[in-house]
Amino acid sequence: MSTTPSHRLTERPGQQQREQRVQEAVNTLGHWLLSSTQTTPGWDQLIADFAPAWSSPGSYLARISEIRDGEELVGSTGAVGPATTVVPLLEQLRAASYEPDTGAWLSASIVIDAQGWPEPQYQVGLDAEYEEEPASWLPGEEATAAALAQDLRAYPRTAEALPAWMAKRLEEAGLAVPPAVPEETGSDAAQPEAAADGGTADGGTPGSAAPAETPPAAAQPTTGPAQNPDLLQALEHYGRRPEHRTQLNVLRALMGGQALLDISGSDLIPGPRGERIGPGSTLRLQTVQGPDGATLLAVFATEDTARALHAVGGTGTDFRTQARPGVQILRQMLEETACDGIVVEPNGRASCRLDRALIADALAAPHLDTAKEALLEESMPRLLGSLIAPDARLLVALDGPGEDAYPLCVQTEDGSTPETMLLFTSAPEAAAIDPKLTLRAAPARQALQLAVDAGAGHVRINALSPSAVLPIEQVRELLELAAMQDRL
């Protein structure tokens, strides 16, 4: 076993990404408000107030009002359910703005300012409340302890972020919800960048951290919780049939979720907000040597196999792991190390080697990670939002390489005409079912429009689980929202 070069840590721009997602959700809600509200021209502000409907999880209270010549005029008030257009957008906004140290908003207002009638210019803003108990606009909609507990399980708060009124109501009802803890490896955790001098840890050379004759660890059964169950399943499939297609399926699963790195022996300095790994830390990443002498970054799907390999190495360091998104691990291996590739679960029941060239090709092709993450989270609002992002790209499967090639549709069991068009979030997603598929990258909106123009009845995002099937009516509505967003 060997170590990779030392790394210094810098902070990732997670906050900027969150703010971008929030703004995208706010803009989309602004389009919804303008298109769904019948008003007389000349208003100064159009306001939509929202709050969770505590008596009906998944629904929201909604109140529309306008300000005209300094006077507020309240319009419709009522509840909107999950089947409406606006609720997925609200869920998207709530998820995008959520952080453990603030929680999810308890009420939010979308405010549109209009200037320059009769052809006004609009400006959309958000006013969100995270601590104060929202006033009830309808009878029976007070926030009960049971409803608050359910909401906190979906959007946990740190102990410091729990308002006193909420804590008291839970305590009086005898309900306890575990508080959130600061994330160590999430969007606010610092991530490594290559050392400026490019040297190896402790002045050693790759492969020098353990004697060459160190025997490999015995294959370990999976006994603990999997960091990435889809990755384990793909590995088992590869172990039964080690071929290029199943190898690509392992790469697909790794790109779609998280995995573990062994960072034992790293010098960790806590961050200013309680992160275990903060600026100034030095990471050491575990590698193994392949039978051909290649240096491979060790990547794990479970902590058990990482611990077992660490124990065999006999380095004398405290065992530590770090969970990272698979795409980040792959990108870091390419850009910041001299490794020849990675090996997934090097001492597991089944292991799989992915060489540098294969990984480079996969990352060079368009891949819509936000959509894959939404599929893994089973978050339809986030999936829809990712598909209409301005820079989103998807891969269209075609029936041939020519210019007149036609999009492929899913075959039906009864032999009827296929009508579900296939779109993929990455090349490995497509290659895992057929490495010879002809793919063409396109902006996601154009790919969705192609399905509409081709007369498809549905669109399927990815063929293998996790995937989603969208009725073509939902696709049309999504494209209309995107068009309104462009005009704003």
C-alpha positions in Angstrom: 0.0 0.0 0.0 1.1 3.5 -0.6 0.0 7.1 0.0 -0.7 9.8 -2.5 1.0 13.2 -2.3 0.0 15.5 0.6 -2.8 17.9 0.0 -3.7 21.2 1.4 -7.4 22.1 1.8 -9.4 25.0 0.4 -13.1 25.7 0.9 -15.6 24.6 -1.8 -18.1 27.2 -3.1 -21.1 25.2 -1.7 -22.9 28.4 -0.5 -22.7 29.9 -4.0 -24.3 26.8 -5.5 -27.1 26.8 -2.9 -27.8 30.5 -3.6 -28.0 29.7 -7.3 -30.5 26.9 -6.7 -32.6 29.1 -4.5 -32.6 31.9 -7.1 -33.6 29.4 -9.9 -36.5 28.2 -7.7 -37.6 31.8 -6.9 -37.6 32.7 -10.6 -39.7 29.7 -11.5 -42.2 30.5 -8.8 -42.3 34.1 -10.1 -43.3 32.7 -13.5 -45.9 30.6 -12.0 -47.4 33.6 -10.1 -47.5 35.8 -13.1 -49.0 33.2 -15.3 -51.6 31.8 -12.9 -52.9 35.1 -11.3 -55.6 37.1 -13.0 -55.1 40.8 -12.1 -55.9 44.2 -13.5 -52.8 45.9 -14.9 -51.2 48.7 -12.8 -50.3 46.9 -9.6 -47.0 47.8 -7.8 -46.4 44.4 -6.1 -47.8 41.0 -6.5 -47.3 38.8 -3.5 -47.7 35.0 -2.9 -47.4 33.9 0.7 -46.9 30.2 1.4 -46.6 28.1 4.5 -46.8 24.3 5.1 -50.3 23.0 5.7 -49.6 21.2 8.9 -52.9 19.1 8.8 -52.0 17.7 5.4 -48.3 16.9 4.9 -47.2 17.6 1.3 -49.7 20.5 0.9 -49.2 24.2 1.5 -51.3 27.2 2.4 -51.3 29.9 -0.2 -52.5 33.5 -0.2 -52.3 35.9 -3.1 -52.4 39.6 -2.7 -51.4 42.8 -4.5 -50.3 46.3 -3.6 -51.7 49.0 -5.7 -51.2 52.7 -4.9 -50.1 51.8 -1.4 -53.1 49.7 -0.6 -52.9 45.9 0.0 -55.7 43.9 -1.6 -55.9 40.3 -0.5 -57.2 37.9 -3.2 -57.5 34.1 -3.0 -56.6 32.1 0.1 -56.6 28.4 0.4 -54.6 25.1 0.3 -52.7 23.7 -2.6 -52.0 20.0 -2.8 -49.1 17.8 -4.3 -51.0 17.3 -7.6 -50.8 21.1 -8.4 -48.1 22.7 -10.4 -46.9 25.0 -7.6 -46.2 22.4 -4.8 -43.2 20.7 -6.5 -41.8 24.2 -7.0 -42.2 25.0 -3.3 -40.6 21.7 -2.4 -37.7 22.6 -4.6 -37.3 26.0 -3.0 -37.5 24.6 0.5 -34.9 21.9 -0.3 -32.6 24.4 -2.0 -32.6 26.9 0.9 -32.4 24.3 3.7 -29.3 24.1 5.9 -29.0 22.3 9.2 -28.0 25.4 11.1 -31.0 27.4 9.9 -33.6 24.6 9.1 -36.2 24.8 6.4 -38.3 28.0 6.1 -41.6 28.0 7.9 -43.2 30.6 5.7 -42.1 32.2 2.5 -43.3 35.1 0.3 -42.6 35.5 -3.4 -42.7 39.2 -4.2 -42.8 40.6 -7.7 -42.2 44.3 -8.2 -43.5 45.9 -11.4 -42.4 49.2 -12.9 -43.1 50.9 -16.2 -46.8 50.0 -16.9 -48.3 49.4 -19.5 -45.2 47.3 -20.4 -43.7 46.7 -17.0 -40.3 45.3 -16.0 -40.5 42.7 -13.3 -38.2 41.9 -10.4 -38.7 38.8 -8.3 -37.6 38.4 -4.7 -38.0 36.0 -1.7 -38.8 36.8 1.9 -38.4 33.6 4.0 -39.0 33.1 7.7 -37.1 30.3 9.5 -37.8 30.9 13.2 -41.2 32.6 13.9 -44.3 30.5 14.0 -46.4 31.3 10.9 -49.8 32.7 11.4 -52.6 30.4 10.4 -54.7 31.7 7.5 -57.2 28.8 7.8 -58.8 27.2 10.8 -57.2 24.0 12.0 -53.8 24.7 10.5 -51.8 25.4 13.7 -48.5 23.7 13.8 -49.0 20.7 16.1 -46.2 18.9 17.8 -46.7 15.8 15.7 -46.6 17.9 12.5 -43.5 19.7 13.6 -41.7 16.4 14.5 -42.5 15.0 11.0 -41.2 18.2 9.4 -38.0 18.1 11.5 -37.4 14.5 10.4 -37.5 15.7 6.8 -35.5 18.9 7.5 -33.5 18.3 10.7 -32.1 21.4 12.6 -29.1 21.7 14.8 -29.9 22.2 18.5 -29.0 25.9 18.2 -31.4 26.4 15.3 -34.5 25.0 17.0 -36.7 27.9 18.0 -37.8 28.0 21.7 -41.5 27.8 20.8 -40.9 24.7 18.7 -38.8 23.0 21.4 -41.4 23.7 24.0 -44.3 22.3 21.9 -42.3 19.1 21.2 -41.4 18.7 24.9 -44.9 19.2 26.1 -46.1 16.5 23.7 -43.3 14.1 24.8 -41.8 14.1 21.4 -38.1 14.1 20.7 -36.4 14.5 17.3 -32.6 14.0 17.1 -30.9 17.2 16.1 -28.9 17.6 13.0 -25.1 17.6 13.3 -22.7 19.8 11.2 -21.7 17.9 8.1 -18.1 16.9 7.8 -18.1 16.0 4.1 -21.0 18.0 2.7 -21.0 21.1 0.6 -19.4 23.2 3.4 -16.5 20.8 4.1 -13.1 21.8 2.8 -11.8 19.7 -0.1 -8.2 18.9 -1.1 -6.2 20.5 -3.8 -2.8 19.4 -4.9 0.2 20.6 -2.9 2.2 23.3 -4.6 5.4 21.4 -4.6 3.9 18.2 -5.9 5.9 16.1 -3.4 4.9 12.9 -1.7 3.8 12.6 1.9 6.7 12.4 4.3 9.1 12.7 1.4 8.5 9.1 0.4 7.8 7.7 -3.0 4.6 6.1 -4.3 4.4 2.6 -3.0 6.8 3.2 -0.1 4.4 3.3 2.7 4.2 -0.4 3.1 6.6 -3.2 2.2 6.1 -4.7 -1.3 5.7 -8.1 0.2 2.7 -7.1 2.3 0.0 -9.7 1.6 -3.4 -8.5 0.4 -6.3 -8.5 2.8 -8.7 -11.4 2.6 -11.9 -10.7 0.8 -14.3 -9.2 3.4 -18.0 -9.8 3.6 -20.2 -6.8 3.9 -21.5 -6.5 7.4 -21.9 -2.8 8.0 -24.2 -0.3 6.3 -23.3 0.5 2.7 -22.2 4.0 1.9 -23.5 3.3 -1.7 -25.8 0.3 -2.0 -26.1 0.8 -5.8 -22.3 0.6 -6.0 -22.3 -2.7 -4.1 -24.9 -4.2 -6.3 -23.0 -3.2 -9.4 -19.8 -4.7 -7.9 -21.6 -8.0 -7.3 -22.9 -8.0 -10.9 -19.3 -7.4 -12.1 -18.0 -10.2 -9.9 -20.4 -12.6 -11.5 -19.7 -11.4 -15.1 -16.5 -9.4 -15.3 -16.9 -7.7 -18.7 -16.8 -4.2 -20.1 -20.5 -3.6 -19.8 -20.6 -4.5 -16.1 -17.4 -2.5 -15.5 -19.2 0.5 -16.9 -22.1 -0.2 -14.6 -19.7 0.1 -11.6 -18.5 3.4 -13.0 -22.1 4.5 -13.4 -23.0 3.6 -9.8 -19.9 5.4 -8.5 -20.7 8.6 -10.4 -24.2 8.6 -9.1 -23.6 8.4 -5.4 -21.0 8.7 -2.6 -18.0 6.5 -1.7 -15.4 6.4 1.0 -11.7 7.2 1.0 -9.3 6.0 3.6 -7.6 9.1 5.0 -5.8 7.5 8.0 -2.7 9.3 8.9 -4.0 12.7 7.7 -3.4 15.8 9.8 -6.8 17.2 10.4 -7.5 20.8 11.6 -11.1 21.5 12.6 -12.8 24.2 10.6 -14.2 27.5 12.0 -17.8 26.1 11.9 -17.1 22.8 13.5 -16.1 20.8 10.4 -13.8 17.9 11.2 -11.7 18.8 8.1 -11.0 22.5 7.9 -8.6 24.8 6.0 -5.0 24.0 6.8 -5.6 20.2 7.0 -3.3 17.8 5.2 -5.0 14.7 3.7 -3.3 11.4 2.9 -5.3 9.2 0.6 -4.8 5.4 0.6 -3.6 3.7 -2.6 -2.9 0.1 -3.5 -0.5 -1.4 -6.0 -2.0 -3.4 -8.9 -0.4 -6.7 -10.2 1.1 -4.7 -13.1 2.7 -2.2 -10.8 0.0 0.5 -11.3 -0.8 2.8 -8.4 -4.5 2.8 -7.8 -6.5 5.0 -5.5 -8.5 2.8 -3.0 -12.2 3.6 -3.0 -14.7 1.8 -0.7 -18.4 1.3 -0.6 -18.5 0.2 3.1 -16.4 1.2 6.1 -15.9 -2.5 7.0 -13.8 -3.2 4.0 -11.8 0.0 4.4 -11.2 -0.9 8.1 -10.1 -4.4 7.2 -7.6 -3.2 4.6 -6.2 -0.6 7.0 -5.7 -3.3 9.7 -3.7 -5.5 7.3 -1.5 -2.6 6.3 -0.1 -2.2 9.8 0.7 1.5 9.4 0.0 2.3 13.1 -2.2 5.2 12.3 -5.7 5.8 13.6 -8.3 4.6 11.1 -10.3 7.4 9.4 -12.5 7.6 6.4 -14.1 10.5 4.5 -17.3 10.2 2.5 -17.2 12.1 -0.9 -19.4 12.2 -4.0 -18.1 9.7 -6.5 -17.7 12.3 -9.2 -15.5 14.4 -7.0 -13.3 11.4 -6.1 -12.8 10.6 -9.8 -12.1 14.2 -10.8 -9.6 14.6 -7.9 -7.8 11.4 -9.0 -7.4 12.8 -12.5 -6.5 16.3 -11.7 -4.6 16.1 -8.4 -2.8 12.8 -8.3 -0.5 10.7 -10.5 -2.5 7.5 -9.8 -3.1 5.2 -12.8 -6.8 4.7 -11.8 -8.9 3.6 -8.9 -9.9 0.2 -7.5 -13.3 -0.1 -5.9 -13.5 -2.3 -2.8 -9.9 -3.6 -3.3 -10.5 -6.3 -0.6 -14.2 -6.8 -1.0 -16.1 -9.9 -2.2 -15.8 -8.4 -5.7 -13.5 -5.5 -6.7 -13.3 -3.5 -9.9 -10.5 -1.6 -11.4 -11.2 1.6 -13.4 -8.3 2.9 -15.3 -7.5 6.6 -15.8 -8.4 6.7 -19.5 -11.8 5.2 -18.9 -12.5 7.7 -16.1 -11.3 10.6 -18.2 -13.6 9.7 -21.1 -16.6 9.4 -18.7 -15.9 12.8 -17.2 -15.2 14.5 -20.5 -18.7 13.6 -21.8 -21.6 15.7 -20.6 -23.1 14.5 -17.3 -26.0 16.0 -15.4 -25.0 15.2 -11.8 -27.8 17.3 -10.2 -30.4 15.2 -12.0 -28.7 11.9 -10.9 -28.6 13.2 -7.3 -32.3 14.0 -7.5 -33.1 10.5 -8.7 -31.1 9.0 -5.9 -33.0 11.2 -3.4 -36.3 10.4 -5.1 -36.9 14.2 -5.3 -39.1 14.9 -8.2 -39.0 18.7 -7.6 -35.2 18.8 -7.7 -35.2 16.6 -10.8 -37.5 18.9 -12.7 -35.5 21.9 -11.7 -32.3 20.3 -12.8 -33.7 19.5 -16.2 -34.6 23.1 -17.1 -31.4 24.7 -15.7 -29.8 26.8 -18.5 -26.6 24.8 -18.7 -28.1 21.3 -18.3 -27.2 18.7 -20.9 -28.6 15.2 -21.5 -27.6 12.4 -23.8 -30.1 11.1 -26.4 -29.8 7.5 -27.5 -30.2 7.1 -31.3 -30.8 4.1 -33.5 -27.7 4.8 -35.6 -24.8 7.2 -36.2 -26.2 9.0 -39.2 -27.7 12.5 -39.4 -31.1 10.9 -40.0 -30.9 8.8 -36.9 -34.0 8.6 -34.8 -34.3 8.6 -31.0 -34.6 5.2 -29.3 -37.7 4.4 -27.3 -38.2 1.7 -24.6 -39.5 -1.6 -26.0 -42.9 -2.6 -24.6 -43.6 -6.1 -23.3 -46.8 -6.5 -25.4 -45.1 -5.7 -28.7 -47.0 -2.4 -29.2 -45.3 0.6 -30.6 -42.6 2.0 -28.2 -43.6 5.5 -27.0 -41.2 6.2 -24.1 -38.1 8.1 -25.2 -34.8 7.4 -23.4 -32.6 10.2 -22.1 -29.4 9.7 -20.0 -27.7 11.8 -17.4 -24.2 10.4 -18.3 -22.4 8.2 -20.8 -21.9 5.4 -18.3 -25.7 5.3 -17.6 -26.2 4.4 -21.3 -23.1 2.2 -21.7 -24.2 0.1 -18.7 -27.1 -1.3 -20.8 -25.3 -1.3 -24.2 -21.7 0.0 -24.7 -22.4 0.3 -28.4 -25.3 2.7 -28.1 -25.0 5.8 -30.3 -25.4 8.9 -28.1 -25.7 12.5 -28.9 -25.4 15.3 -26.4 -27.9 18.1 -26.4 -29.1 20.9 -24.1 -31.7 19.3 -21.8 -34.5 21.5 -22.9 -33.8 20.6 -26.6 -33.8 16.9 -25.7 -37.1 17.3 -23.9 -38.5 19.3 -26.8 -37.3 16.5 -29.2 -39.5 14.0 -27.3 -42.5 16.3 -27.6 -41.9 16.9 -31.4 -41.4 13.1 -31.9 -44.8 12.3 -30.5 -43.5 10.4 -27.5 -46.0 9.6 -24.7 -43.4 9.6 -22.0 -39.7 10.4 -21.3 -37.6 8.1 -19.2 -34.5 9.6 -17.5 -32.0 6.8 -17.3 -32.8 3.1 -18.1 -31.4 1.6 -14.9 -32.5 2.4 -11.4 -32.7 5.0 -10.1 -34.7 6.4 -13.0 -37.9 8.4 -13.6 -40.6 8.4 -16.1 -42.3 11.7 -17.0 -45.6 11.9 -18.9 -45.3 14.1 -22.0 -47.9 16.5 -20.6 -45.6 17.1 -17.6 -42.7 17.6 -20.0 -44.7 20.2 -22.0 -45.5 22.1 -18.8 -41.9 22.0 -17.7 -40.8 23.5 -21.0 -43.4 26.2 -20.8 -42.0 27.2 -17.3 -38.5 27.3 -18.7 -39.7 29.5 -21.5 -41.3 31.9 -19.1 -38.1 31.9 -17.0 -36.2 33.0 -20.0 -38.6 35.9 -20.7 -38.4 37.2 -17.1 
